[in-house]
Amino acid sequence: MDDEGCRFLIVDEIIDHRIEGLAVAPDNMYYTDKHGVKRITRTTKGRALLLQWKDGSTTWFPLKDLKESNPIEVAEYAVANKLLHEPAFAWWVPDVLQKRDCIISAVKTRYLKRTHKFGICMPKLVKQALEIDQHTQTQSRRK
């Protein structure tokens, strides 16, 4: 809780999942559209996840809300608990994980390419930072 009395809850981890009455069964996971193409049912009805907050409390949340607010955490939970074959996860989890991997790859590439910023050498390791610092100190002593 902050100075103004506002309470901020931060997700610690996803603990459990449950299936409620309206959930689509794995047997009914696919349907045939009007053109005769077999498609996956895109729904999260009847699914809830149990969240543990940083303060230790727990709350059940519908999958539809968590999928929008914490997609990567939910996708990783689905993979860890072998839920990819379930209709509520099969249609969106692979896309989220692929986007996550693309973003991480792009950030790594950008990080490795940058060697100078504003004309100053950017170290990648602590050893390089210490060498640059020592080099800078010796140059300032000469002046």
DSSP file (Angstrom, degrees, kcal/mol; ACC not computed):
  #  RESIDUE AA STRUCTURE BP1 BP2  ACC     N-H-->O    O-->H-N    N-H-->O    O-->H-N    TCO  KAPPA ALPHA  PHI   PSI    X-CA   Y-CA   Z-CA
    1    1 A M              0   0    0      0, 0.0     6,-0.2     0, 0.0     2,-0.1   0.000 360.0 360.0 360.0 138.2    0.0    0.0    0.0
    2    2 A D    >   -     0   0    0      4,-2.4     3,-1.5     1,-0.1     0, 0.0  -0.233 360.0 -86.9 -91.8-174.8    1.4    3.4   -0.9
    3    3 A D  T 3  S+     0   0    0      1,-0.3    -1,-0.1     2,-0.1     0, 0.0   0.763 125.9  53.6 -63.7 -27.2    1.2    6.7    1.1
    4    4 A E  T 3  S-     0   0    0      2,-0.1    -1,-0.3     1,-0.0     3,-0.1   0.402 120.2-105.0 -90.9   2.9   -2.2    7.6   -0.4
    5    5 A G  S <  S+     0   0    0     -3,-1.5     2,-0.3     1,-0.3    -2,-0.1   0.558  71.8 143.9  87.9   8.5   -3.8    4.4    0.7
    6    6 A C        -     0   0    0      1,-0.0    -4,-2.4     2,-0.0     2,-0.5  -0.653  41.1-142.9 -82.7 137.0   -3.8    2.8   -2.8
    7    7 A R        -     0   0    0     -2,-0.3     2,-0.5    -6,-0.2    -1,-0.0  -0.876  11.5-163.8-104.8 127.7   -3.2   -0.9   -2.9
    8    8 A F        -     0   0    0     -2,-0.5     2,-0.5     2,-0.0    -2,-0.0  -0.946   3.0-160.1-112.6 121.7   -1.1   -2.4   -5.7
    9    9 A L        -     0   0    0     -2,-0.5     2,-0.5    45,-0.1    -2,-0.0  -0.886   5.8-166.8-103.0 128.7   -1.3   -6.2   -6.2
   10   10 A I        -     0   0    0     -2,-0.5    44,-2.3     0, 0.0     2,-0.2  -0.951  25.8-116.1-115.8 131.6    1.5   -7.8   -8.1
   11   11 A V  E     -A   53   0A   0     -2,-0.5    42,-0.2    42,-0.2     3,-0.1  -0.470  28.2-178.8 -68.5 128.5    1.2  -11.3   -9.4
   12   12 A D  E     -     0   0A   0     40,-3.0     2,-0.3     1,-0.4    41,-0.2   0.883  62.4 -36.8 -90.0 -53.3    3.8  -13.6   -7.9
   13   13 A E  E     -A   52   0A   0     39,-1.6    39,-2.9    37,-0.0     2,-0.6  -0.985  52.6-103.2-164.1 164.2    2.8  -16.8   -9.7
   14   14 A I  E     +A   51   0A   0     -2,-0.3    37,-0.2    37,-0.2     3,-0.1  -0.872  36.1 178.8 -94.7 123.8    0.0  -18.8  -11.2
   15   15 A I  E     -     0   0A   0     35,-3.0     2,-0.3    -2,-0.6    -1,-0.2   0.874  52.9  -7.6 -95.9 -43.6   -0.7  -21.7   -8.9
   16   16 A D  E     -A   50   0A   0     34,-0.9    34,-2.9     2,-0.0     2,-0.3  -0.907  51.1-143.0-151.0 169.6   -3.6  -23.7  -10.3
   17   17 A H  E     -A   49   0A   0     -2,-0.3     2,-0.3    32,-0.3    32,-0.2  -0.965  13.4-166.3-138.2 156.1   -6.3  -23.9  -12.9
   18   18 A R  E     -A   48   0A   0     30,-2.4    30,-1.9    -2,-0.3     2,-0.5  -0.980  16.4-134.4-143.6 157.8   -9.9  -25.1  -13.0
   19   19 A I  E     -A   47   0A   0     -2,-0.3    28,-0.2    28,-0.2     2,-0.2  -0.946  23.0-164.5-112.5 128.6  -12.6  -26.0  -15.5
   20   20 A E    >   -     0   0    0     26,-3.6     3,-1.6    -2,-0.5    28,-0.0  -0.484  39.7 -82.8-105.6 179.7  -16.1  -24.7  -14.9
   21   21 A G  T 3  S+     0   0    0      1,-0.3    24,-0.0    -2,-0.2    26,-0.0   0.732 119.7  53.1 -57.3 -33.4  -19.4  -25.8  -16.5
   22   22 A L  T 3  S+     0   0    0      2,-0.1    -1,-0.3    25,-0.0    23,-0.1   0.412  78.8 125.3 -88.1   2.7  -19.3  -23.8  -19.7
   23   23 A A    <   -     0   0    0     -3,-1.6     2,-0.4    23,-0.3    23,-0.2  -0.300  65.5-115.6 -67.3 144.1  -15.8  -25.0  -20.9
   24   24 A V        -     0   0    0     21,-0.5    64,-0.2    19,-0.1    -1,-0.1  -0.656  31.5-127.5 -78.3 130.0  -15.5  -26.5  -24.3
   25   25 A A    >   -     0   0    0     -2,-0.4     3,-1.3     1,-0.1    -1,-0.1  -0.431  18.4-115.0 -75.7 152.1  -14.4  -30.1  -24.1
   26   26 A P  G >  S+     0   0    0      0, 0.0     3,-1.1     0, 0.0     4,-0.2   0.792 116.8  61.3 -57.5 -27.5  -11.3  -31.3  -26.1
   27   27 A D  G 3  S+     0   0    0      1,-0.2     3,-0.3     2,-0.1    -3,-0.0   0.816 107.7  43.1 -68.0 -29.5  -13.7  -33.5  -28.1
   28   28 A N  G <  S+     0   0    0     -3,-1.3    -1,-0.2     1,-0.2    13,-0.1   0.042  79.8 115.5-102.1  24.1  -15.5  -30.4  -29.3
   29   29 A M  S <  S+     0   0    0     -3,-1.1    12,-3.3    11,-0.1     2,-0.3   0.790  70.7  50.4 -66.6 -29.9  -12.4  -28.4  -29.9
   30   30 A Y  E     -C   40   0B   0     -3,-0.3     2,-0.3    10,-0.2    10,-0.2  -0.813  61.3-176.6-113.2 150.9  -12.9  -28.2  -33.7
   31   31 A Y  E     -C   39   0B   0      8,-2.8     8,-3.4    -2,-0.3     2,-0.5  -0.931  26.5-120.0-136.1 163.0  -15.8  -27.1  -35.8
   32   32 A T  E     -C   38   0B   0     -2,-0.3     6,-0.2     6,-0.2    -2,-0.0  -0.923  28.5-143.7-106.9 124.0  -16.5  -27.0  -39.5
   33   33 A D    >   -     0   0    0      4,-2.5     3,-1.9    -2,-0.5    -1,-0.0  -0.101  36.7 -86.8 -78.3-177.6  -17.3  -23.6  -41.0
   34   34 A K  T 3  S+     0   0    0      1,-0.3    -1,-0.1     2,-0.1    -2,-0.0   0.665 128.2  55.0 -67.7 -15.9  -19.7  -22.9  -43.8
   35   35 A H  T 3  S-     0   0    0      2,-0.1    -1,-0.3     0, 0.0     3,-0.1   0.399 120.3-106.4 -95.3   1.5  -17.0  -23.5  -46.4
   36   36 A G  S <  S+     0   0    0     -3,-1.9     2,-0.4     1,-0.3    -2,-0.1   0.614  73.1 141.4  85.4  13.2  -16.3  -26.9  -45.0
   37   37 A V        -     0   0    0      1,-0.0    -4,-2.5     0, 0.0     2,-0.5  -0.754  52.6-126.5 -92.0 132.8  -12.9  -25.9  -43.4
   38   38 A K  E     +C   32   0B   0     -2,-0.4     2,-0.3    -6,-0.2    -6,-0.2  -0.671  37.3 178.0 -79.4 122.9  -12.1  -27.5  -40.0
   39   39 A R  E     -C   31   0B   0     -8,-3.4    -8,-2.8    -2,-0.5     2,-0.3  -0.880  30.0-109.8-127.5 156.7  -11.3  -24.7  -37.5
   40   40 A I  E     -C   30   0B   0     -2,-0.3     2,-0.4   -10,-0.2   -10,-0.2  -0.633  36.7-111.0 -85.0 142.8  -10.4  -24.5  -33.9
   41   41 A T        -     0   0    0    -12,-3.3     2,-1.1    -2,-0.3    50,-0.2  -0.614  26.1-148.6 -74.3 123.7  -12.9  -23.1  -31.4
   42   42 A R        +     0   0    0     -2,-0.4     2,-0.3    48,-0.1    46,-0.1  -0.757  48.4 117.5 -98.6  91.0  -11.6  -19.8  -30.1
   43   43 A T        -     0   0    0     -2,-1.1    48,-0.1    44,-0.4   -19,-0.1  -0.994  45.6-167.9-151.4 152.9  -13.0  -19.5  -26.6
   44   44 A T    >   +     0   0    0     -2,-0.3     3,-1.3    45,-0.0    19,-0.3   0.159  43.8 143.7-122.1  13.6  -11.8  -19.3  -23.0
   45   45 A K  T 3   +     0   0    0      1,-0.2   -21,-0.5   -23,-0.1     3,-0.1  -0.212  65.3  17.0 -57.6 141.6  -15.2  -19.9  -21.4
   46   46 A G  T 3  S+     0   0    0      1,-0.2   -26,-3.6   -23,-0.2     2,-0.4   0.618  96.1 117.0  75.7  13.8  -15.2  -21.9  -18.2
   47   47 A R  E <   +A   19   0A   0     -3,-1.3    16,-2.3   -28,-0.2    17,-0.3  -0.936  34.4 172.8-117.0 138.4  -11.5  -21.6  -17.4
   48   48 A A  E     -AB  18  62A   0    -30,-1.9   -30,-2.4    -2,-0.4     2,-0.4  -0.985  16.5-149.7-141.0 151.4  -10.1  -19.9  -14.4
   49   49 A L  E     -AB  17  61A   0     12,-2.9    12,-2.8    -2,-0.3     2,-0.6  -0.951  16.0-130.4-122.9 141.9   -6.6  -19.6  -12.9
   50   50 A L  E     -AB  16  60A   0    -34,-2.9   -35,-3.0    -2,-0.4   -34,-0.9  -0.823  26.9-160.7 -93.2 119.1   -5.6  -19.3   -9.3
   51   51 A L  E     -AB  14  59A   0      8,-3.1     8,-1.9    -2,-0.6     2,-0.5  -0.800  10.1-151.6-101.9 139.9   -3.1  -16.4   -8.8
   52   52 A Q  E     -AB  13  58A   0    -39,-2.9   -40,-3.0    -2,-0.4   -39,-1.6  -0.955  19.3-147.8-106.1 127.7   -0.8  -15.9   -5.8
   53   53 A W  E >   -A   11   0A   0      4,-3.0     3,-2.1    -2,-0.5   -42,-0.2  -0.453  27.6-105.0 -90.7 165.4    0.0  -12.3   -5.2
   54   54 A K  T 3  S+     0   0    0    -44,-2.3   -43,-0.1     1,-0.3    -1,-0.1   0.770 120.5  59.8 -60.9 -26.7    3.2  -10.9   -3.7
   55   55 A D  T 3  S-     0   0    0    -45,-0.2    -1,-0.3     2,-0.1     3,-0.1   0.483 121.0-107.2 -82.6  -0.2    1.5  -10.4   -0.4
   56   56 A G  S <  S+     0   0    0     -3,-2.1    -2,-0.1     1,-0.3     2,-0.1   0.239  78.7 125.2  98.2 -13.5    0.7  -14.1   -0.2
   57   57 A S        -     0   0    0     -5,-0.1    -4,-3.0     1,-0.0    -1,-0.3  -0.349  47.5-143.3 -76.8 162.0   -3.0  -13.9   -0.9
   58   58 A T  E     -B   52   0A   0     -6,-0.2     2,-0.3    -3,-0.1    -6,-0.2  -0.943  16.7-179.9-128.7 150.3   -4.7  -16.0   -3.6
   59   59 A T  E     -B   51   0A   0     -8,-1.9    -8,-3.1    -2,-0.3     2,-0.4  -0.995  26.3-126.5-148.2 140.8   -7.5  -15.2   -6.0
   60   60 A W  E     -B   50   0A   0     -2,-0.3   -10,-0.2   -10,-0.2   -43,-0.1  -0.772  32.1-175.7 -86.1 131.9   -9.3  -17.1   -8.9
   61   61 A F  E     -B   49   0A   0    -12,-2.8   -12,-2.9    -2,-0.4     2,-0.1  -0.965  29.5-107.0-126.9 144.5   -9.4  -15.1  -12.1
   62   62 A P  E >>  -B   48   0A   0      0, 0.0     4,-1.7     0, 0.0     3,-0.7  -0.424  26.9-125.9 -66.0 144.8  -11.1  -15.9  -15.4
   63   63 A L  H 3> S+     0   0    0    -16,-2.3     4,-2.8   -19,-0.3     5,-0.2   0.853 106.5  64.9 -59.5 -36.3   -8.7  -16.9  -18.2
   64   64 A K  H 3> S+     0   0    0    -17,-0.3     4,-0.7   -20,-0.3    -1,-0.2   0.863 105.8  43.3 -58.6 -36.9  -10.1  -14.2  -20.5
   65   65 A D  H <> S+     0   0    0     -3,-0.7     4,-2.0     2,-0.2     3,-0.4   0.912 115.8  46.0 -75.6 -42.9   -8.9  -11.5  -18.2
   66   66 A L  H  X S+     0   0    0     -4,-1.7     4,-2.8     1,-0.2     8,-0.2   0.838 104.9  61.9 -69.2 -32.4   -5.4  -13.0  -17.5
   67   67 A K  H  < S+     0   0    0     -4,-2.8    -1,-0.2     1,-0.2    -2,-0.2   0.830 111.5  39.6 -61.7 -31.6   -4.9  -13.7  -21.2
   68   68 A E  H  < S+     0   0    0     -4,-0.7    -2,-0.2    -3,-0.4    -1,-0.2   0.848 123.4  37.0 -85.5 -37.9   -5.1  -10.0  -21.9
   69   69 A S  H  < S+     0   0    0     -4,-2.0    -2,-0.2     1,-0.2    -3,-0.2   0.857 134.3  16.4 -87.2 -35.7   -3.2   -8.7  -18.9
   70   70 A N  S  X S+     0   0    0     -4,-2.8     4,-2.0    -5,-0.2     5,-0.2  -0.499  70.1 156.3-134.5  64.2   -0.4  -11.3  -18.5
   71   71 A P  H  > S+     0   0    0      0, 0.0     4,-2.4     0, 0.0     5,-0.2   0.871  73.6  49.0 -64.8 -38.2   -0.3  -13.3  -21.7
   72   72 A I  H  > S+     0   0    0      2,-0.2     4,-2.5     1,-0.2     5,-0.2   0.920 111.6  48.2 -69.8 -42.8    3.3  -14.5  -21.4
   73   73 A E  H  > S+     0   0    0      2,-0.2     4,-2.0     1,-0.2    -1,-0.2   0.912 114.4  46.6 -62.8 -42.2    3.0  -15.7  -17.8
   74   74 A V  H  X S+     0   0    0     -4,-2.0     4,-2.4    -8,-0.2    -2,-0.2   0.905 112.4  50.2 -67.1 -41.2   -0.3  -17.6  -18.7
   75   75 A A  H  X S+     0   0    0     -4,-2.4     4,-2.1    -5,-0.2    -2,-0.2   0.913 111.0  48.3 -63.9 -42.5    1.3  -19.1  -21.8
   76   76 A E  H  X S+     0   0    0     -4,-2.5     4,-2.4     1,-0.2    -1,-0.2   0.872 110.8  51.6 -65.8 -36.3    4.3  -20.3  -19.9
   77   77 A Y  H  X S+     0   0    0     -4,-2.0     4,-2.0    -5,-0.2    -2,-0.2   0.915 108.6  51.7 -63.5 -42.9    2.0  -21.8  -17.2
   78   78 A A  H  <>S+     0   0    0     -4,-2.4     5,-3.1     1,-0.2     6,-0.4   0.900 112.2  45.5 -61.8 -41.5    0.0  -23.6  -20.0
   79   79 A V  H ><5S+     0   0    0     -4,-2.1     3,-1.3     3,-0.2    -1,-0.2   0.927 112.4  50.6 -67.1 -45.1    3.2  -25.1  -21.4
   80   80 A A  H 3<5S+     0   0    0     -4,-2.4    -2,-0.2     1,-0.3    -1,-0.2   0.821 116.0  41.8 -63.6 -31.5    4.6  -26.1  -18.0
   81   81 A N  T 3<5S-     0   0    0     -4,-2.0    -1,-0.3    -5,-0.2    -2,-0.2   0.221 112.6-116.5-102.8  14.0    1.3  -27.8  -17.1
   82   82 A K  T < 5 +     0   0    0     -3,-1.3     3,-0.2     1,-0.1    -3,-0.2   0.909  68.6 138.8  54.8  50.6    0.8  -29.5  -20.5
   83   83 A L    > < +     0   0    0     -5,-3.1     3,-1.8     1,-0.2     6,-0.3   0.293  32.6 104.2-104.3   7.5   -2.4  -27.6  -21.3
   84   84 A L  T 3  S+     0   0    0     -6,-0.4    -1,-0.2     1,-0.3     9,-0.1   0.753  76.3  58.3 -64.2 -23.3   -1.6  -26.9  -24.9
   85   85 A H  T 3  S+     0   0    0     -3,-0.2    -1,-0.3     4,-0.1    -2,-0.1   0.591  85.9 100.3 -80.5  -9.7   -4.0  -29.6  -26.1
   86   86 A E  S X> S-     0   0    0     -3,-1.8     4,-2.6     1,-0.1     3,-1.4  -0.540  79.7-127.6 -77.5 141.7   -6.9  -27.9  -24.2
   87   87 A P  H 3> S+     0   0    0      0, 0.0     4,-0.6     0, 0.0   -44,-0.4   0.819 106.3  58.6 -59.0 -33.2   -9.3  -25.8  -26.4
   88   88 A A  H 34 S+     0   0    0    -64,-0.2    -4,-0.1     1,-0.2     4,-0.0   0.704 120.1  26.5 -71.2 -18.7   -8.9  -22.7  -24.2
   89   89 A F  H X> S+     0   0    0     -3,-1.4     4,-2.3    -6,-0.3     3,-1.2   0.705 102.6  76.4-113.0 -29.5   -5.1  -22.6  -24.8
   90   90 A A  H 3< S+     0   0    0     -4,-2.6    -2,-0.1     1,-0.3    -6,-0.1   0.760  93.4  52.3 -61.9 -29.2   -4.4  -24.3  -28.1
   91   91 A W  T 3< S+     0   0    0     -4,-0.6    -1,-0.3   -50,-0.2    -2,-0.1   0.622 124.1  18.0 -88.3 -12.4   -5.4  -21.4  -30.3
   92   92 A W  T <> S+     0   0    0     -3,-1.2     4,-1.9     3,-0.1     3,-0.2   0.647 102.3  77.5-130.2 -24.7   -3.4  -18.5  -28.8
   93   93 A V  H  X S+     0   0    0     -4,-2.3     4,-2.4     1,-0.2     5,-0.2   0.914  94.3  52.2 -60.8 -46.6   -0.5  -19.9  -26.7
   94   94 A P  H  > S+     0   0    0      0, 0.0     4,-1.9     0, 0.0    -1,-0.2   0.884 110.2  50.1 -58.8 -36.3    1.8  -20.8  -29.6
   95   95 A D  H  > S+     0   0    0     -3,-0.2     4,-2.4     2,-0.2    -2,-0.2   0.914 110.3  49.2 -66.6 -42.8    1.5  -17.3  -31.1
   96   96 A V  H  X S+     0   0    0     -4,-1.9     4,-2.4     1,-0.2    -1,-0.2   0.915 111.8  48.4 -63.4 -43.5    2.2  -15.6  -27.7
   97   97 A L  H  X S+     0   0    0     -4,-2.4     4,-2.1     1,-0.2    -1,-0.2   0.867 111.0  50.8 -66.9 -35.1    5.3  -17.7  -27.2
   98   98 A Q  H  X S+     0   0    0     -4,-1.9     4,-2.2    -5,-0.2    -2,-0.2   0.914 110.8  48.4 -67.4 -42.1    6.5  -17.0  -30.7
   99   99 A K  H  X S+     0   0    0     -4,-2.4     4,-2.4     2,-0.2    -2,-0.2   0.907 110.1  53.0 -62.5 -41.3    6.1  -13.2  -30.3
  100  100 A R  H  X S+     0   0    0     -4,-2.4     4,-2.4     1,-0.2    -2,-0.2   0.930 110.0  47.3 -59.0 -46.0    8.0  -13.4  -26.9
  101  101 A D  H  X S+     0   0    0     -4,-2.1     4,-2.3     1,-0.2    -1,-0.2   0.880 111.3  51.1 -65.1 -38.1   10.9  -15.2  -28.6
  102  102 A C  H  X S+     0   0    0     -4,-2.2     4,-2.3     2,-0.2    -1,-0.2   0.907 110.9  48.3 -64.7 -41.9   10.9  -12.6  -31.5
  103  103 A I  H  X S+     0   0    0     -4,-2.4     4,-2.3     2,-0.2    -2,-0.2   0.925 112.5  48.0 -65.4 -44.9   11.0   -9.7  -29.0
  104  104 A I  H  X S+     0   0    0     -4,-2.4     4,-2.4     1,-0.2    -1,-0.2   0.910 111.9  50.4 -62.5 -41.9   13.8  -11.2  -27.0
  105  105 A S  H  X S+     0   0    0     -4,-2.3     4,-2.2     1,-0.2    -1,-0.2   0.909 110.6  49.1 -62.7 -42.5   15.8  -11.9  -30.1
  106  106 A A  H  X S+     0   0    0     -4,-2.3     4,-2.3     2,-0.2    -2,-0.2   0.900 111.3  49.2 -65.4 -40.3   15.4   -8.3  -31.3
  107  107 A V  H  X S+     0   0    0     -4,-2.3     4,-2.5     2,-0.2    -2,-0.2   0.915 110.8  50.2 -65.7 -42.3   16.4   -6.9  -28.0
  108  108 A K  H  X S+     0   0    0     -4,-2.4     4,-2.4     2,-0.2    -2,-0.2   0.912 110.8  49.5 -61.7 -42.1   19.5   -9.1  -27.9
  109  109 A T  H  X S+     0   0    0     -4,-2.2     4,-1.8     1,-0.2    -2,-0.2   0.929 112.3  47.1 -62.9 -45.5   20.5   -8.1  -31.4
  110  110 A R  H  X S+     0   0    0     -4,-2.3     4,-1.4     1,-0.2    -1,-0.2   0.895 112.0  51.3 -63.1 -39.8   20.1   -4.4  -30.6
  111  111 A Y  H  < S+     0   0    0     -4,-2.5    -2,-0.2     1,-0.2    -1,-0.2   0.914 111.3  46.4 -64.4 -43.7   22.1   -4.8  -27.4
  112  112 A L  H  < S+     0   0    0     -4,-2.4    -1,-0.2     1,-0.2    -2,-0.2   0.796 109.8  54.4 -72.4 -27.2   25.0   -6.6  -29.1
  113  113 A K  H  < S+     0   0    0     -4,-1.8     2,-0.6    -5,-0.2    -1,-0.2   0.818  87.6  89.1 -75.6 -30.6   25.2   -4.1  -32.0
  114  114 A R     <  +     0   0    0     -4,-1.4     3,-0.1     1,-0.2    -4,-0.0  -0.566  37.7 149.8 -77.0 117.1   25.5   -1.0  -29.8
  115  115 A T        +     0   0    0     -2,-0.6     7,-3.5     1,-0.3     2,-0.4   0.628  65.5  32.0-114.9 -25.8   29.1   -0.3  -29.0
  116  116 A H  E     -D  121   0C   0      5,-0.3     2,-0.4     3,-0.0    -1,-0.3  -0.981  56.3-171.5-135.1 146.3   29.1    3.5  -28.6
  117  117 A K  E >  S-D  120   0C   0      3,-2.6     3,-1.8    -2,-0.4    -3,-0.0  -0.977  80.1 -11.5-138.8 124.3   26.5    6.0  -27.4
  118  118 A F  T 3  S-     0   0    0     -2,-0.4     3,-0.1     1,-0.3    -1,-0.1   0.828 129.7 -56.1  55.0  34.6   26.9    9.8  -27.7
  119  119 A G  T 3  S+     0   0    0      1,-0.3     2,-0.4     0, 0.0    -1,-0.3   0.528 114.2 117.4  79.8   6.4   30.6    9.1  -28.7
  120  120 A I  E <  S-D  117   0C   0     -3,-1.8    -3,-2.6     1,-0.0    -1,-0.3  -0.895  71.5-112.3-110.3 136.4   31.3    7.1  -25.5
  121  121 A C  E     -D  116   0C   0     -2,-0.4    -5,-0.3    -5,-0.2    -6,-0.0  -0.468  27.0-145.0 -67.8 130.7   32.3    3.5  -25.5
  122  122 A M        -     0   0    0     -7,-3.5     2,-0.1    -2,-0.2    -1,-0.1  -0.877  13.7-141.9-100.9 114.7   29.5    1.3  -24.0
  123  123 A P        -     0   0    0      0, 0.0     3,-0.1     0, 0.0    -7,-0.0  -0.415  13.2-164.5 -74.8 151.3   30.9   -1.7  -22.1
  124  124 A K  S    S+     0   0    0      1,-0.1     2,-0.3    -2,-0.1     3,-0.0   0.648  75.2  37.2-102.7 -24.5   29.2   -5.1  -22.3
  125  125 A L  S  > S-     0   0    0      1,-0.1     4,-1.9     0, 0.0     5,-0.1  -0.854  82.0-116.4-126.8 160.3   31.0   -6.7  -19.3
  126  126 A V  H  > S+     0   0    0     -2,-0.3     4,-2.5     1,-0.2     5,-0.2   0.884 116.5  57.2 -62.3 -38.9   32.2   -5.4  -15.9
  127  127 A K  H  > S+     0   0    0      1,-0.2     4,-2.1     2,-0.2    -1,-0.2   0.914 107.0  48.0 -59.5 -43.6   35.8   -6.1  -16.9
  128  128 A Q  H  > S+     0   0    0      2,-0.2     4,-2.4     1,-0.2    -1,-0.2   0.886 109.9  53.0 -64.9 -38.6   35.4   -3.8  -20.0
  129  129 A A  H  X S+     0   0    0     -4,-1.9     4,-2.4     1,-0.2    -2,-0.2   0.909 109.5  48.1 -63.2 -42.0   33.9   -1.1  -17.8
  130  130 A L  H  X S+     0   0    0     -4,-2.5     4,-2.5     2,-0.2    -1,-0.2   0.887 111.1  51.0 -66.3 -38.3   36.8   -1.2  -15.4
  131  131 A E  H  X S+     0   0    0     -4,-2.1     4,-2.5     2,-0.2    -2,-0.2   0.912 111.8  47.0 -64.5 -42.4   39.3   -1.0  -18.3
  132  132 A I  H  X S+     0   0    0     -4,-2.4     4,-2.5     2,-0.2    -2,-0.2   0.907 112.5  50.4 -64.7 -41.6   37.5    2.0  -19.8
  133  133 A D  H  X S+     0   0    0     -4,-2.4     4,-2.2     2,-0.2    -2,-0.2   0.913 111.9  46.9 -63.6 -42.8   37.4    3.6  -16.4
  134  134 A Q  H  X S+     0   0    0     -4,-2.5     4,-2.2     2,-0.2    -2,-0.2   0.910 112.5  50.1 -65.6 -41.9   41.1    3.0  -15.9
  135  135 A H  H  X S+     0   0    0     -4,-2.5     4,-1.7     1,-0.2    -2,-0.2   0.898 111.0  49.3 -63.0 -41.0   41.9    4.3  -19.4
  136  136 A T  H  X S+     0   0    0     -4,-2.5     4,-2.1     1,-0.2    -1,-0.2   0.889 110.1  50.8 -66.3 -39.9   39.8    7.5  -18.8
  137  137 A Q  H  X S+     0   0    0     -4,-2.2     4,-1.6     1,-0.2    -2,-0.2   0.891 109.3  50.2 -66.1 -40.1   41.6    8.1  -15.5
  138  138 A T  H  X S+     0   0    0     -4,-2.2     4,-1.2     1,-0.2    -1,-0.2   0.867 111.0  49.6 -68.1 -34.1   45.0    7.8  -17.0
  139  139 A Q  H  X S+     0   0    0     -4,-1.7     4,-1.0     1,-0.2    -2,-0.2   0.891 109.5  51.0 -69.8 -38.5   44.0   10.3  -19.8
  140  140 A S  H  < S+     0   0    0     -4,-2.1    -2,-0.2     1,-0.2    -1,-0.2   0.818 107.1  54.5 -70.0 -28.3   42.7   12.8  -17.3
  141  141 A R  H  < S+     0   0    0     -4,-1.6    -1,-0.2     1,-0.2    -2,-0.2   0.833 102.7  57.0 -71.6 -32.0   45.9   12.6  -15.3
  142  142 A R  H  <        0   0    0     -4,-1.2    -1,-0.2     1,-0.3    -2,-0.2   0.811 360.0 360.0 -68.1 -29.8   48.0   13.5  -18.3
  143  143 A K     <        0   0    0     -4,-1.0    -1,-0.3    -3,-0.1    -2,-0.2   0.481 360.0 360.0 -79.3 360.0   46.1   16.7  -18.9
